Amino acid sequence: MRNTLSQPRRADWRQGWILVISGFLPVMAIIALAPTLPTLLGHFRDVPNAALMVPLLITAPSACIALFAPGAGVIADRFGRRPLLLWSMAFYGAGGLVPFFIDNFWAVVAGRFVIGFGEAGVLTVVNTLLADYFEEKARHRWLMIQGVVGSVLGTVTIASSGFLAAQGWQYPFLVYGVAIPILLASLAFLFEPEPRRKQAHTAQAATTRFPYAVALTVCGVTVLLSTIYYVQVINFSVLLKDLGVSDPKSIGLSMALPSIGVPLGAILFKMTTRYGAGTQIFLVFLGYAIGLSGIGLAPDYKVALAFAFVQQLANGLIVPALIAWAQSKFSFEHRGRGMGWWASSFFVAQFLSPAVVNVMRAAVGSLQVAFLAFGLIAAACAAGACLLHYRAARAARPQPGM
């Protein structure tokens, strides 16, 4: 009986699916309002500088993730994963639903910052718990499922938001109520994890000092990759217009077609896990090199769409690959803080990318040539990643006579 009681609780499909669905909440905070921007602009047209202020409602939660995720990681490591996740979901639901009940622009702003604070905790703890609950093979499977399910939920959310916006400006905020049943499921099934036995010796031998050098490496690679990631995501609709697709409905459909590559990229992540994170990061750079360069050289929008599919394939691979790589770099005692740094880095790039693209466009003369320039940068990074992987593999080989 004593041995049974000493066994740590093991996670199963219930915890896995709760974390998969919870991991979509930060993404939903942005995309749920994207189709409603014209409606919001119309409703808040009397707000001073509305053309600038209203779009900030959509991106404000991302700024909160960049600011608060590192702090959320410290709290998770020091006071526990589960309490922070539950409180974060409560903040997410409350902040998301406030605008439905209060017709005031500044109340909506406050709600968006509250939801962003909740997002920082949710994103950090979900990625931390996936590594705490599951061994590497199972963890990779759940990350693949998260990528596939996330793309489907994204389509459903955008469609639902458009339908709700037709009923009134405040109705799309109802989608944030989904945090309530997820919170209840988390209360029922999530538990505070313990370090796995095989990590016990390492955890005892290691000091409590946070591995800053490792964290800075993870953050640097993440900022670089995610900055390139957002080049196509943010600017492709503008480029399609430059290539002759002027009708908004046609632009929307044209952007939807290449997005089929995202879930396929998540599956590609699972298929390539045996080759390691270095190979996956090389594949992402290679996909960006082909996709962005192809878009930059495309003579018309049809060719651009074909190369955009390659880009989206890499986009489906990048997020689970980066998360899995970051998870593997931090021990249990530092994992929350490490994943907080990772989340902050990924969303910092969302703000950096538009500015970097504008600088590049000014330097090369047009948006399409800027796509080509970023493709060439990705190609150089792919070559560098391949060289580093080759040197690491060569160094790991036993030397003759030893």
C-alpha atoms as one frame of an Amber mdcrd trajectory, in Angstrom:
protein
   0.000   0.000   0.000   2.859   2.361   0.820   4.436   1.904  -2.617   1.100
   2.562  -4.329   0.601   5.794  -2.424   4.095   6.993  -3.301   3.511   6.663
  -7.037   3.008  10.051  -8.719  -0.275  10.594 -10.523  -0.042   9.974 -14.259
  -1.755  12.095 -16.903  -3.998  10.535 -19.560  -6.197  11.615 -22.477  -8.344
  13.861 -20.238  -5.461  16.101 -19.222  -4.101  15.987 -22.783  -7.301  17.211
 -24.406  -7.861  19.914 -21.774  -4.380  21.290 -22.466  -4.882  21.073 -26.249
  -8.118  23.081 -26.093  -6.705  25.488 -23.495  -3.721  26.162 -25.720  -6.071
  27.600 -28.339  -7.400  30.318 -26.006  -4.495  32.779 -26.592  -4.863  32.399
 -30.362  -8.630  32.861 -30.145  -8.211  36.145 -28.286  -6.812  37.674 -31.486
  -8.580  35.915 -34.337 -12.060  36.109 -32.778 -12.119  39.878 -33.314 -10.229
  40.040 -36.622 -13.398  39.657 -38.798 -15.256  42.203 -36.650 -12.834  45.120
 -37.097 -15.114  47.022 -39.549 -18.040  46.588 -37.128 -15.973  47.833 -34.184
 -14.695  50.798 -36.209 -18.262  51.721 -37.052 -19.492  51.456 -33.476 -16.582
  53.369 -31.898 -16.175  55.916 -34.709 -16.567  58.799 -32.215 -13.545  57.694
 -30.171 -10.628  60.119 -30.715  -8.179  58.694 -33.283 -10.442  55.675 -33.781
  -8.536  54.409 -36.827  -5.529  53.779 -34.569  -7.157  53.006 -31.230  -9.781
  50.453 -32.322  -7.357  48.060 -34.091  -5.264  48.078 -30.909  -8.156  46.240
 -29.250  -7.231  43.208 -31.332  -3.492  43.221 -30.631  -3.489  44.418 -26.988
  -3.622  40.849 -25.548  -0.485  39.928 -27.504   1.364  42.834 -25.898   0.275
  41.523 -22.497   1.700  38.084 -23.285   5.024  39.625 -24.266   5.098  41.653
 -21.037   3.669  39.255 -18.470   4.563  35.717 -19.633   8.040  35.724 -17.994
   6.464  36.755 -14.688   3.807  34.078 -15.092   6.580  31.519 -15.493   8.202
  32.624 -12.214   4.855  32.268 -10.423   4.289  28.814 -11.940   7.675  27.550
 -10.756   7.400  29.066  -7.299   3.745  28.621  -6.372   2.499  25.842  -8.660
   1.184  25.343 -12.187  -2.457  24.473 -11.497  -3.453  27.502  -9.350  -1.980
  29.930 -11.894  -3.740  28.209 -14.792  -7.115  28.279 -13.024  -6.824  31.956
 -12.113  -5.609  32.793 -15.615  -8.629  31.104 -17.182 -10.907  33.034 -14.831
  -9.253  36.313 -15.866  -9.528  35.287 -19.528 -13.263  34.587 -19.302 -14.035
  37.696 -17.248 -12.003  40.027 -19.439 -13.411  38.516 -22.613 -17.052  38.856
 -21.589 -16.886  42.380 -20.104 -17.496  44.166 -23.458 -20.697  42.190 -24.020
 -22.230  43.740 -20.908 -20.662  47.231 -20.900 -20.962  49.509 -23.934 -17.950
  51.713 -23.274 -14.732  51.871 -25.252 -12.464  52.136 -22.218 -14.257  49.225
 -20.568 -13.488  47.201 -23.689  -9.846  48.315 -23.461  -9.705  47.248 -19.812
 -11.273  43.902 -20.703  -8.698  43.310 -23.430  -5.846  43.888 -20.980  -7.454
  41.557 -18.440  -7.834  38.854 -21.081  -4.212  39.431 -22.098  -3.066  38.963
 -18.513  -4.993  35.694 -18.453  -3.478  34.658 -21.791   0.043  35.088 -20.463
  -0.672  32.605 -17.696  -2.612  30.149 -19.854  -0.007  29.960 -22.626   2.898
  29.624 -20.192   1.313  26.963 -17.985  -0.203  24.893 -20.806   3.184  24.476
 -22.486   4.790  23.793 -19.111   2.229  21.148 -18.108   2.537  19.324 -21.426
   6.181  18.685 -20.565   5.435  17.978 -16.890   2.640  15.483 -17.576   3.953
  13.563 -20.586   7.141  11.846 -21.658   8.763  13.081 -24.861   7.011  10.742
 -27.323   3.534  11.377 -25.908   4.282  15.095 -25.633   5.121  15.284 -29.333
   1.875  13.531 -30.185  -0.137  16.063 -28.174   1.718  18.961 -29.801   0.796
  17.549 -33.215  -2.847  17.214 -32.144  -2.741  20.783 -30.845  -1.509  22.028
 -34.218  -4.175  20.143 -36.199  -7.044  20.964 -33.846  -5.934  24.589 -33.554
  -6.209  25.154 -37.299  -9.724  23.675 -37.349 -10.819  25.696 -34.320  -9.362
  28.815 -35.924 -11.584  28.391 -38.982 -14.631  27.738 -36.799 -13.882  30.760
 -34.609 -13.498  33.143 -37.544 -16.741  31.907 -39.098 -18.585  32.160 -35.769
 -17.265  35.667 -35.123 -18.434  36.861 -38.523 -21.926  35.466 -37.873 -22.082
  36.979 -34.376 -20.864  40.365 -35.627 -23.923  40.501 -37.883 -26.082  40.389
 -34.744 -24.305  43.340 -33.101 -20.851  44.693 -32.308 -20.742  43.124 -28.836
 -21.876  39.593 -29.741 -18.476  38.266 -30.952 -17.200  38.712 -27.387 -19.470
  35.827 -26.355 -16.985  33.357 -27.856 -14.686  34.048 -24.899 -17.263  32.364
 -22.681 -15.774  29.048 -23.829 -13.165  29.616 -21.097 -15.817  28.827 -18.469
 -16.393  25.115 -19.341 -12.633  24.719 -19.895 -12.068  26.167 -16.406 -14.569
  23.714 -14.903 -12.910  20.779 -16.687  -9.507  21.981 -15.453 -10.812  22.147
 -11.882 -12.026  18.562 -12.172  -9.122  16.878 -13.961  -5.890  18.870 -13.864
  -3.486  18.238 -10.988  -0.234  19.667  -9.727   2.628  17.679 -11.325   5.704
  16.250  -9.657   9.208  15.850 -11.115   9.637  12.471 -12.798  11.923  10.055
 -11.018  14.565  10.092 -13.729  14.867  13.848 -13.242  15.264  13.621  -9.463
  19.052  13.257  -9.406  19.495  16.107 -11.884  17.136  18.343  -9.957  18.962
  17.673  -6.693  22.425  18.091  -8.197  21.600  21.297 -10.056  21.642  24.645
  -8.341  18.521  26.790  -8.285  20.170  29.222 -10.666  18.090  29.816 -13.783
  19.974  28.887 -17.025  20.054  32.350 -18.580  22.379  31.392 -21.432  20.040
  28.604 -22.520  17.016  30.890 -22.212  18.661  33.606 -24.310  19.491  31.053
 -27.014  15.890  29.813 -27.069  14.573  33.382 -27.173  16.951  34.451 -29.934
  16.042  31.561 -32.230  12.343  32.040 -31.441  12.380  35.776 -32.226  14.221
  35.161 -35.505  11.922  32.377 -36.689   8.672  33.973 -35.548   9.579  37.346
 -37.090   9.909  35.571 -40.449   6.749  33.572 -39.617   4.659  36.755 -39.452
   5.949  38.148 -42.777   3.443  36.125 -44.796   0.742  35.982 -42.121   0.438
  39.763 -41.802   1.332  41.004 -45.299   0.036  38.420 -47.768  -3.395  40.020
 -48.201  -1.730  43.313 -49.209   0.519  41.504 -51.682  -2.455  39.700 -53.237
  -4.034  43.070 -53.880  -0.812  44.209 -55.572  -0.992  41.079 -57.739  -4.504
  41.900 -58.934  -6.855  40.274 -56.414  -8.925  43.293 -55.437 -12.213  41.792
 -54.218 -12.169  41.261 -50.393 -14.036  37.947 -50.694 -11.510  36.688 -53.235
  -8.641  37.787 -50.999 -10.178  35.905 -48.059 -10.621  32.746 -50.128  -7.130
  33.061 -51.581  -5.660  33.318 -48.100  -7.700  30.360 -46.863  -6.470  27.939
 -49.534  -2.773  27.876 -48.541  -3.744  27.556 -44.854  -4.460  23.874 -45.533
  -0.698  23.523 -45.115  -0.851  24.387 -41.386  -2.369  21.107 -40.097  -0.196
  19.192 -42.563   2.817  20.962 -41.076   1.758  19.820 -37.593   1.663  16.237
 -38.871   5.090  16.758 -40.459   6.353  17.813 -37.020   5.343  14.446 -35.544
   6.854  12.553 -38.484  10.231  14.284 -38.083  10.621  14.225 -34.282  12.958
  11.227 -34.535  15.517  13.435 -36.304  15.657  16.041 -33.541  14.909  19.742
 -33.142  17.904  20.803 -35.253  16.531  19.018 -38.307  13.062  20.456 -37.758
  14.368  24.003 -37.460  16.354  23.451 -40.669  13.151  22.279 -42.405  11.308
  25.406 -41.209  14.030  27.691 -42.592  14.025  25.691 -45.841  10.231  25.988
 -46.125  10.445  29.741 -45.542  13.263  30.040 -48.086  11.211  28.270 -50.769
   7.873  29.841 -49.855   8.928  33.464 -49.410  11.346  33.447 -52.355   8.670
  31.889 -54.565   6.127  34.496 -53.517   8.719  37.214 -54.134   9.339  35.970
 -57.690   5.737  34.996 -58.534   4.454  36.531 -61.819   0.830  36.317 -60.683
  -1.303  35.479 -57.647  -1.824  31.813 -58.651   1.887  31.082 -58.470   2.086
  33.082 -55.226  -0.650  30.900 -53.719   1.274  27.730 -54.554   4.384  28.993
 -52.761   2.236  30.345 -49.899   1.186  26.733 -49.279   4.857  25.826 -48.709
   5.139  28.787 -46.332   2.061  27.634 -44.402   3.448  24.100 -44.241   6.468
  25.550 -42.443   4.142  27.638 -40.243   2.398  24.442 -39.120   5.763  22.919
 -38.216   7.371  25.875 -36.483   5.157  26.291 -33.397   5.176  22.683 -32.101
   8.864  22.350 -33.034   9.843  25.468 -31.095   7.688  24.492 -28.102   9.125
  20.957 -27.998  12.670  22.324 -28.306  12.129  24.880 -25.535  10.497  22.282
 -23.263  13.519  20.015 -23.606  15.933  22.777 -22.565  14.577  23.380 -19.044
  14.384  21.101 -16.023  11.188  20.822 -13.996  12.222  23.478 -11.484  12.842
  26.076 -14.231  10.363  24.962 -16.907   7.615  27.455 -16.113  10.005  30.367
 -16.258  11.625  29.027 -19.429   8.284  28.632 -21.220   7.313  32.122 -20.074
  10.420  33.498 -21.762   9.570  31.507 -24.885   5.977  32.805 -25.018   7.164
  36.380 -24.555   9.692  35.982 -27.374   7.159  34.562 -29.819   4.682  37.397
 -29.291   7.347  40.118 -29.254   7.980  39.080 -32.850   4.361  39.864 -33.703
   5.167  43.519 -33.071   8.666  43.410 -34.554   7.703  41.782 -37.841   5.594
  44.615 -39.344   8.304  47.173 -38.567  11.032  44.926 -39.989   8.976  44.345
 -43.157   8.426  48.081 -43.585  12.158  48.736 -43.263  12.921  45.990 -45.784
  10.251  47.239 -48.199  11.717  50.756 -48.064  15.186  49.354 -48.702  14.303
  47.120 -51.693  11.498  49.165 -53.241   8.384  46.973 -53.036   6.585  44.471
 -50.811   7.050  41.581 -53.240  10.809  42.114 -53.423  10.806  42.293 -49.608
   9.280  38.778 -49.584  12.155  37.641 -51.796  14.704  39.267 -49.455  13.270
  37.441 -46.447  13.322  34.214 -48.441  17.030  34.705 -49.105  17.623  35.406
 -45.403  15.784  32.182 -44.552  17.931  30.310 -47.102  21.092  31.611 -45.426
  19.729  30.559 -42.029  18.894  27.104 -43.425  22.471  26.731 -44.650  23.760
  27.840 -41.246  21.472  25.392 -39.413  22.619  22.570 -41.699  26.279  23.402
 -41.038  25.793  23.530 -37.269  23.944  20.202 -37.342  26.752  18.623 -39.376
  29.435  19.900 -36.987  27.496  18.691 -33.937  27.022  15.245 -35.490  30.716
  15.069 -36.405  31.783  16.077 -32.893  29.522  13.387 -31.405  31.133  10.608
 -33.474  33.766   8.552 -31.660  37.260   9.444 -32.849  39.503   6.712 -34.365
  41.734   5.017 -31.839  39.634   6.070 -28.855
